[in-house]
Amino acid sequence: MDAGELIKKIIWQENELYNLYKLGETFALFERPDLRDDFAQLAEEELRHRKTLEGLLSEGTIEGLLLDYMDELELEPMVHDERAHPDSLEELIVEALIREKHAYELYTKLSHILEGSLSQIFRMMAGEELKHAYRLRLIYEKIDG
């Protein structure tokens, strides 16, 4: 798999997280209006990640970049999350936590595999995914408490 194919899969994953958070906004609107802004902010940040990745594709920043076969094997499991269908706010948060963990691990590995500005971009995105997971845990404690 070349880097372009990988980025397209990651864009899909970011879009799935965005959709989960938009669904979270809807759940919150009816179940917990006090959490609606939290989900809106998370959705906005995932949208920004998607746009960053789309920029890497459109600018040709990753063109011709091939990943080592062993690196590719390490990254592969994290880009295969299926579409989520949560039935409740609790299920949505658990699903989002799993996806945020996968995104954090993926971006951390990419930051080690790649060099220069690409490494920095993925390191920054890994840090943001870690913050998202922390915020999701706080949200979960609010609804579980």
C-alpha positions as CSV (number, residue, x, y, z in Angstrom):
1,M,0.0,0.0,0.0
2,D,1.4,3.4,-0.8
3,A,1.0,6.4,1.5
4,G,-1.9,7.8,-0.6
5,E,-4.0,4.7,-0.1
6,L,-3.3,4.8,3.6
7,I,-4.2,8.4,3.9
8,K,-7.5,7.8,2.1
9,K,-8.3,5.0,4.6
10,I,-7.4,7.4,7.5
11,I,-9.6,10.1,6.0
12,W,-12.5,7.6,6.0
13,Q,-11.8,6.9,9.7
14,E,-11.7,10.6,10.6
15,N,-15.0,11.1,8.8
16,E,-16.5,8.2,10.8
17,L,-15.4,9.9,14.0
18,Y,-16.9,13.1,12.7
19,N,-20.2,11.3,12.0
20,L,-20.2,9.7,15.5
21,Y,-19.7,13.1,17.1
22,K,-22.5,14.6,15.0
23,L,-24.7,11.7,16.1
24,G,-23.5,12.4,19.7
25,E,-24.8,16.0,19.3
26,T,-28.2,14.6,18.3
27,F,-28.3,12.1,21.2
28,A,-27.2,14.9,23.6
29,L,-29.9,17.2,22.3
30,F,-32.6,14.8,23.5
31,E,-30.8,13.1,26.4
32,R,-28.2,15.5,27.8
33,P,-28.3,19.0,26.3
34,D,-25.4,20.0,28.6
35,L,-23.1,17.7,26.5
36,R,-24.1,19.0,23.0
37,D,-21.3,21.6,22.8
38,D,-18.8,18.9,23.8
39,F,-19.7,16.7,20.9
40,A,-19.9,19.7,18.5
41,Q,-16.3,20.6,19.4
42,L,-15.1,17.1,19.0
43,A,-16.8,16.9,15.6
44,E,-15.1,20.2,14.5
45,E,-11.7,18.9,15.5
46,E,-12.2,15.7,13.6
47,L,-13.3,17.7,10.6
48,R,-10.0,19.7,10.8
49,H,-8.0,16.4,10.9
50,R,-9.8,15.2,7.8
51,K,-9.1,18.5,6.0
52,T,-5.4,18.3,7.0
53,L,-5.2,14.8,5.6
54,E,-7.1,15.8,2.4
55,G,-4.6,18.7,2.1
56,L,-1.7,16.2,2.2
57,L,-3.3,14.3,-0.7
58,S,-4.2,17.3,-2.8
59,E,-0.8,19.0,-2.3
60,G,1.1,15.9,-3.3
61,T,3.0,16.0,0.0
62,I,2.9,12.3,0.3
63,E,3.2,11.4,-3.5
64,G,5.7,8.7,-4.2
65,L,6.1,7.9,-0.5
66,L,6.1,4.2,0.1
67,L,5.9,2.5,3.4
68,D,8.2,-0.3,4.4
69,Y,6.3,-3.7,4.4
70,M,6.8,-4.2,8.1
71,D,5.6,-0.7,8.9
72,E,2.6,-1.3,6.7
73,L,1.8,-4.5,8.7
74,E,1.9,-2.5,12.0
75,L,-0.5,0.1,10.7
76,E,-3.0,-2.1,8.9
77,P,-5.2,-3.2,11.9
78,M,-5.9,0.4,12.9
79,V,-7.5,1.4,9.6
80,H,-10.1,-1.3,9.5
81,D,-12.8,-0.1,11.9
82,E,-16.2,-0.7,10.5
83,R,-19.1,1.7,10.5
84,A,-20.6,2.1,14.0
85,H,-24.3,1.9,14.8
86,P,-24.6,3.0,18.4
87,D,-28.1,2.8,20.0
88,S,-27.3,5.0,22.9
89,L,-25.1,7.8,24.1
90,E,-23.1,5.3,26.2
91,E,-22.5,3.0,23.2
92,L,-21.5,6.0,21.1
93,I,-18.9,7.1,23.7
94,V,-17.4,3.6,24.0
95,E,-17.2,3.3,20.2
96,A,-15.6,6.7,19.9
97,L,-13.1,5.9,22.7
98,I,-12.0,2.7,20.7
99,R,-11.6,4.7,17.5
100,E,-9.7,7.5,19.3
101,K,-7.3,4.9,20.7
102,H,-6.8,3.5,17.2
103,A,-6.2,6.9,15.8
104,Y,-3.7,7.8,18.5
105,E,-1.8,4.6,18.0
106,L,-1.8,5.0,14.2
107,Y,-0.7,8.7,14.3
108,T,2.0,7.9,16.8
109,K,3.4,5.1,14.6
110,L,3.3,7.3,11.6
111,S,5.1,10.1,13.4
112,H,7.9,7.6,14.1
113,I,8.0,6.1,10.6
114,L,7.9,9.4,8.7
115,E,10.3,12.3,9.0
116,G,10.3,16.1,9.0
117,S,7.1,18.0,8.8
118,L,5.0,14.9,8.2
119,S,6.3,13.4,11.4
120,Q,5.4,16.6,13.2
121,I,1.9,16.7,11.7
122,F,1.1,13.2,12.8
123,R,2.6,13.8,16.3
124,M,0.4,16.8,16.7
125,M,-2.7,14.8,15.6
126,A,-1.8,11.9,17.9
127,G,-1.8,14.4,20.8
128,E,-5.2,15.7,19.8
129,E,-6.6,12.2,19.6
130,L,-5.3,11.6,23.1
131,K,-7.1,14.7,24.3
132,H,-10.3,13.6,22.6
133,A,-10.1,10.3,24.5
134,Y,-9.7,12.1,27.8
135,R,-12.6,14.4,27.1
136,L,-14.7,11.3,26.2
137,R,-13.9,9.7,29.5
138,L,-15.0,12.9,31.3
139,I,-18.3,12.9,29.3
140,Y,-18.8,9.2,30.1
141,E,-18.3,9.9,33.8
142,K,-20.9,12.7,33.7
143,I,-23.6,10.4,32.1
144,D,-22.6,7.4,34.2
145,G,-22.5,9.2,37.5
